[in-house]
Amino acid sequence: MPGKEESPHTSDSLLLQAVLPQALQNSDELIIFCTDDSGKILLWNRAAEIVTGYSHAEVPDLKTLLWVAYPDATYREIVSTVRASFRKKDTKSIHYDTLLRSRTDQIRYISWIIERIPETDHNQQLYLTIGTDVTQARQNENDAILLNEIVNSSRDAIVGISPEGSILTWNHAAEDIFGYDTTESIGELFSRHIPDEKIDFFASTLGDVLNGKDFRGTIACLSKSKEVLTVSIALSSISGESGEVVGISAIIRDMTRELTIQQAMRDYISEATMRLSHPAKLIQVNIASLIERTREEDFDKGDILIELQVQQKALSEIIHNLRELSQAMISYFRENEREMTSDTMQ
Amino acid sequence: MINPGSLTAEQIVLVQSEAHLLKNVNEEVVQQITGEGFHVIMITSNQPSVILSKMYARANINLEKVYFIDTISNYALGKNEQDTEDTDFISNPGDLTEIGIALTKALDKYADKEVCIVLDSISTMLIYVSSAKVSKFLHYLTNKIRLADHHGVLFAAKNGLDPGFMLQLTTFVDDIIED
C-alpha cells in the first residue's frame, strides 16, 4: 500500500524498482522503460538513456518520447495501436520493431516487447517495455540482402568453392553459363566443369590459391550439355574470421561469344588480305608489266588483249569477293547483335 | 634465280616470288624441270595456256613435254575452247572437281613418265576460290603427287598468304624456295 505522502505513481515507481533487478535497471544494452495508463514514464533505465540520448527528466511521458524519438508518424501510430490493444485487455504482450531517432539524430533499429503487468495489486495498469538494439543485426541482414542481390544480378558467374573443391554458392549467372541450377550444383565438385586434360592443372591452381596466390586467366570449361566454353576466371581465397582460408571465390565470365567474334574478325581479315589485298596488288603489277610491254616495238597486240581480259576478269572477281565478304561479315555481326540484344532483354 | 636441281631435290616444293616476277619464275621453273627430263602438267589460273605456250616456245622449252590444265581461258576470255592433245580447258578456276578430273586424265597420259605437276599459282586461285577450298584442294593435290610418286611445284606470290594458311601449306610441302 502506498504511504500517506506517496502518490500512486510514486508507489508504482518504487514497486517497479523493487521488482526489476538492479542489473536490468543499470543495463547498458537492454532498454527498459515502464509507463502507466496515463502514459507517464515511471522507469527509464540506463540503456534507454544511452540509446536515445535523453534522460528520464527529458522524456517524462510517452507523448514526449514519441515526439522526440520516433522519426515518422508510422511508428507513433503503431505504438498507439499497441496501447489501445492493451486497454481492451485482449493482449498480454506485444512484439514489434521500430526505428528510433536519438538526440544526435542517429537512427537505430529497436525490437520491442511490451508486457502488461496486471500482477500489481494496484488499480493502475502498468506497461513494461523492453527494447533490444538490433541495428547491427538489421544492417548485417540488409547488407546480406544487398550482397545477395549484387551477386545474383551479376552477369558473371560468382561461385564459392570449399578448400576441398566442392561448390558452396552458385549464382544465377552460373546457372546460365553452366546450365546447372543451384540445387544441382551445391556440394558438387567444381572440377566437373573442367575437361579431363586440364583437371591436374586446375587442382594445382586451386592449391596455389589456397596458399594465397590468386589466379586470373582464361580456361576451357564444360557446361551441363558438355559444350566447351572459353571462360575468363579469377580465383582468390576467402578468409574466415580468424584469418584462416575457408574457401575460394571464383568469378567467371563466359568469353565464348567474344572469342568467336574475335576469331570471325581474324578470319575475315585473313581472307580479305588473301583474296582482296594481295590479288589486287598482283593485278596492279601485271597491268604495269603489260603497259611496259606495249612500249616495246614488237609487242603482240593480240596477246596483250588476252592478258588484259584476264586481268579484268580477275579484277571483277575481286570486286565480287569484296561484296561477298563484306556482306557475310555484316550479316554475322547483325546476327550477333540481335542475339546480344535478346540476351540483354532477358 | 632458282638453283638448278633444287626444284626436284625434294618431292613437293613451294616457290615464292615477288608478284611481278611470277611470270618469269614460271618460265624458269618449266625450263629447268623439262631440262631434267620431267614432263610438266601445268595447272594455270594465272596466264592462259596460249600465252604460256608462246612464252615457252620463245624460251626454247620443249612443248611436247608440257601439258596444260588451263582454268582461265574459257572463263576470262568468254570462250568455249575444246580440249586438245596437250590442253584441258576448265570452265571455271573455281571448279576444283573439274580440275581434279583433268589432272587424273593428264596423269594417265603420262603414266610411265617422270612427271612434275606445277600449280601457277596459289595466289591467283585465291581470287576465284575461298582459302578453305584452296587448302582442301592443295591437300588433295599434294596427296595425289605423293601417292603417284611424282614431283610438284607450287607457286605463290611472296607475302600474299596469311600466316595461318602458310602454316598449313608448310605441312603439305617438303621445301620452300624464295626467289
Interface residues (C-beta under 8 A of the other chain):
Chain A: S270 E271 T273 M274 R275 H278 P279 K281 L282 V285 N286 A288 S289 D300 D303 I306 E307 Q309 V310 Q312 K313 A314 E317 I318 N321
Chain B: A19 H20 L22 K23 Q47 P48 V50 I51 K54 I72 Y75 A76 L77 S123 T124 L126 I127 Y128 S130 S131 A157 N159 G160 L161 D162 G164 F165
